[in-house]
Amino acid sequence: MGKGLHIDWISRVREIGPAFAECAASADRERRFVAENYTTLAQAGILGMLVPSELGGGGASHGEACQMLRELAHYCPSTALALSMHQHLVAATVWRHLHQMPGEALLRRVAGEHLVLVSTGAGDWLGSNGEVEPVEGGYRVTGSKHFASGSPGGDLLVTSAAWTQCPDGPAVLHFAVPLNAAGVSVANDWDTLGMRGTGSNTVTLQSVFVPEQAISLKRPREGWHPVWSIVLTVAAPIYSSPYVGIAEQAAEVARGICKGRVRGQEAAIDGPNAHVPYLLGEMENALATARMAHRALIDNANDYDFTPDIERANRALVSKTILAKASVETVTKAMEAVGGGSYFTRMGLEQLLRDVQAAQHHPLPEKRQQQITGRLALGLAPV
């Protein structure tokens, strides 16, 4: 997909980013969703940046969205991560639209109404959860969905539920439901180590009516479905991007502090500080690894021009694991190079350390990724 309107999205982020940075620390301390930033994102056209320009959106490429989120994380990691959950759903819909599948109507709404999409995919994965009961005209769905980032400010919940009593065998239904629909409630339970501003609360569905026409996919509950080869290829680069930005910000802070200590006095890195260049060298290597994995993820998605297959999805999973580990290592080494002072909030590193930990928990965590990758190496089915 071309760049359409040729908007400089990085420059746009740099214009609004400083205001985001000012509220990032308070949102973290207060465990408060960054709601005010979403208003700014809508006004800047960023919520609809991935929507093709002919459908009213910004016409950004897949790679441009990834780089935008990476840059945004320099200012407020929580805003970048919550936004990535919206953007990866939009991106998957763009893939469908470009491959002559339904999706145009939703994309037009995202662009025209600044619709915010909320994902529950991280908590659902292959088997999903919940209960589905068929009723006249559709289904009644009950279940709890965790890690629903952006839910306090979201409009449409994109989720799934298990239909264990399906006549054709246990199945999973995929659908979208308005967050203000009867029976949908958002808890205020996102009290966490890091990424506190994402508002990744639990969303509960209590006998929520889902009309038949709202079902976008019905699949077997067991085994690998081709939809995951689409989702992982398109989504992993997007939700991984903020963590590269976090790593870059930590490295920038560490460089600045350490340079300040040795400026004009080369002897400052001798004796007790002789280890600092080595730590910074380790930090730079880890950051380079994270950046290379990020580039590999973006290239693998090929701006939506791909036929989904398990090999491509596996490449995305492997690169995501490498990126997550390298991002965590970058921030860890940045703090080690700075020393014990890095524990003080005023240094600007301790929140980055807490926020970057979440990289390890996105689909798929390392051992689950390695299990799939190892099974494929043996010529077995992925699950």
N, C-alpha and C positions, 0 to 999 in steps of 0.2 A: 504494500500500500504506500502511495506517495505521501509526501509531507503536506500536501494540500495547501493550506493557507500560509505555510512557511513562517510560522510564528516561532520566535526565539523563546522557548519555554524555560530555558535555564535563566535567561535574563529576567523573565517574569518572576521566577522563584526568588531571585536575588533582590527583587524590589520588595516583595512581601515578606521575605524571610526574617529580616531583623525584628519585625514586630512579633513574629512567631517565637523567636528566640527569647524575647523579653518575658513571655508568659509561660515558656516551657518549664522553668524551674518551679513556678508556683503551681502549675497543673500537676507536676510530679509530687510536690509536698502535700497538696490537698487531695490527691487522687481524683482529680476533676477532669472530665472529658473536655477536650479542646474544641468546644462547640463554636466559639467565636471565630476560629480559624476556618471552619467550613463555610461560613458566610463569605469570607475573603476568597476562598478557593472557588466558590461559585461565581463571584464577581469577576475573577480573573480568567474564567473560562476553563479552569483546570479540571473540574468535575467531568466535563464533556470533551476533554481534549482528544481522547481516543476515538470519538465518534467521527466517522467519515464526514468530510465537509459537505458533501451532497445531501447528508441527512441532518445538517445543521450544527455539526460539531466542529472541533478544532482541527481535525484531519491529521493529528499527530501519528507518527509511526509507533510501532511497538517499542522499538529501541529508545525513541525520544521519551516515552513515558518512564522507562526504566531509569534513564539518566536524570530525568526531572525528580524522581523520588529519591534517588541517590543524593542529589544536591539539596533537596528539602530536608533530609535527615541531618544535615550540618546545622540546621537551625532548630528543628524540633523533631526528634526521632518519633515521638508518639503520633504527631500529625502525619508524618510520612508513612508510618506503618498502617495506621487506620485508613488513610487514603489508598494505600496499596491494595487493601481488601476490596474496596470499591472498584479500583481500576482493573484488578485481575478479572473480576466478573464482567466488566465492560469489554475487556480484551477478548475473553472467550466468546462473547456475543458477537464481536466484530469478526472473529474467525468464522463463526457460523454464517453470518451475513455474507461474507466474501466467498463462502463455499455454497451459496444458494440454499441456505437453510433459514428457517424463521429466526428473526432477531431484529428486523428493521423497526418494528413498532417500539420496542423497548429502547433501542438506541435513540430514536427521535425523542422519546420522553426524557432520557438522560440529558440530552443536549438542550431541549426546549424548556424543561421544568426543573433543571438542576437536580434531578432525582438522585438520591444517595442509595446505593445498593449495599446490603449487608450480607456477608457470607457466613455460613456455618460449616463449611467444608472441612476445616481442620479437625473439628470434633467428630465429624460423621464418618469420613473415609469410606471404605468399601461396603461395610455392613450397615452403616447408618444406625439410627436408633428410633425410638418412638413407636407409636401404634397407629395403624391405618384401619379405618372401618368404612367399607363402602356404603354409601347412602344414595338416595335418589339425586341424580345430577352431579355426583362427585364423591367426595370422601370427607370423613371427619378425622382429623389428625390430632394426636396428643403426644407430647414429648418435650424434653428440655434440651436446648441447644447451647453449648458452651462456646466461649471464645468468639462471641459475635461482635467483632471490632466495629466501632462506630455506631453501635445500636442506639445510643441515646439521641443521635441526630439522624438516624436512618429513616428511609421511606419504605423500602421493599426488602423483605427478607428472602434471600435465595437459599433454599435449603432442600432437605430430603427427609424421608421417613421410611421405616421398614414396614412392609406389609407381609407379616409372617404367615397369614392365612390365605394368601392369594391362591386361587384355584389352580394356577399354572405352576405353583411352587413359590417358596419365599422370594419376595421381590423388594425392590426399593423404588419408590416414586420420587422424582425430582420435580420441584415446583417453586413458584414464588408466591408470597403472600404479603399484603400490606402490613406494616408493623402496627398500624392502628386498627386492624381487623378485630372483630369480636373474638375474644379468647386468647389474644396475643398479649403477653406482658413482658416487660423488660425489668429484670432485677437490678439492684444496685450493689453488686457483689464483686466488682473488679478491684480487689484490695490485694496488690501483688508486689513482688520484688521490684520489677521494672516495667517499662512501657505503661505507666499508670494513667497517662492521659488518653489512651486509646479507647476507653469506654467499652472494653471487650466483655461486656456483661453476659449473663445467662439470659437467653430468651426462652420463655415457656409458652408452649402451644397447648391450650386446653380445649379439646373438642372443637378445633377450628375447621370451618367448612372450606374445602378446597374444591372448586368446580373442576369438572373433567377437562375443560379446555385449558385449565391452568397447568396441567401436567405436561412438562416438557420432555420427560423421559421416563420410561418404565424399563427396568433392567433386572436380571437375576441378582439375588443378594450375594450369592457365592461366585467366586472367580473374578478374573480381570475383565472389565468391560472397556471397549475402545474409547469411551468418553474420557477415561483417565489419561489416555495418551495425548488427547487434546489439552485437557486441563493442565496437566503437569508441564507440558511443553510451553504453553502460553503463560501460565500463572507463576511458575517458580521464579523466572527472571524478575517478575514484578514484585512479588512479596519478599524477595531476597535483596532487592536494591537498597532499601533503607539501611541495611546492616553494613554495606560497603561504605555508605555515607557516614555512619557512626564511626567506623574504623578510621576513615580519612580524617574526621574531626578530632579523634583522640590523638592520632599521629601528629596533626598540626599543633595541638596544644602541647604535646610532649616536646616537639622540636623547639617551639618557642621558649618554653621554660628552660630546657637544657642549654639552648644557645645563650640565653640570658646569663646563665651561670658561668660560662666560659668566655664570653665576649671580651676580647682584649687581653686575655690572660690564659695562654695555652696551658700553663702549668695547672690550671684548675681541673684538667681531666687526668692528671697524674695522681699517684698515691691512692687515697680512698675512692676517688672517682674514676679510676682507670677502667672500670667495667662499663661505664655509661655508653661509650661508643659501640661496644658489643651489643648491649641491650637495644640501642637504637637500630643497629644493623639487623638484629632479629626482628624488630618491629617492622622495618622497611621490607624485609623479605616476606613477612606474613601479609603485609598490605598488598604487595605485588601479587601474591598468590590469590588473595581475595579479588583483586581487580581482574586477573586473568580468568578466574572462574566466572566472574560476572560477565565478561566479554563472551565466554563460551556459552553461557546460558542464553544471552541475547542472540548470538549467531545461530544457535540451535533452533530458536523459534523462527528465524528467517523472515521476520516481519509478516507472519501468518502464512507464508507460502510454503506449506509442507503438507504431506499426507501423513496422518497420525499412525504411528506404529510403536511397538513396545521398545524397540531399540532407541528411538529418539527420546521417548519418555525416560528410559534408563539413563541416557546421557544427561538429561536435565536433573535427575535425582542425584547422580554422582557429583555433578558440578555444584549443586546446592549444598551438599554435605561439605565439600572442600571449601566453599565460600563461607559457610557458617563457622567452621573450625578456624579458618584463617582470620575471620573478622574478630572472633573472641580472642584469639592469640594476639592480634594487633593491639587491642585495647589493654590486655593484660600486660604486654611488654611496655606499652606507653606508661602505664602506672608504675611498673617496676623501674623504668629509667628515671622517672621523676622522683621516686622514693616515697617515703612515708607521708610526705605532705600531700600526696595525691589522694589521700583519704578525706581531706577536707573538701567540702562541697564547693568552696570558692575557687578551687583549682579547675573545676569544670570537667573532671574525669570520672568521679565516682558514679554519677548518674549514667554516663555512657557505658560504664562497666555493667551496671545493672540492666540497662536497656538491651545491650548486645546479647545477653544470655538467651533471650527469646529466640534468637536465630536457630538454635538447636532444636526447637520444638515444632517448627513448621513442617508440613508434610514434605518429605518424610524424615523423622528422626534418624540419626546415623545408623543404628543397628537394624532398623526396619528397612532402610535403604540397602544396606549391605546384604541383608537376607534376600531381597529381590534380585539385586545385582549378582549375587553368588548363585542363586537358582538359575538365572539366565545363562551364566557362565557354564553351568552343568548341562545346559540344554533342556531345562525343566520349565514348566509354566511359572510365571512370576509369583503367583500365590496359589 
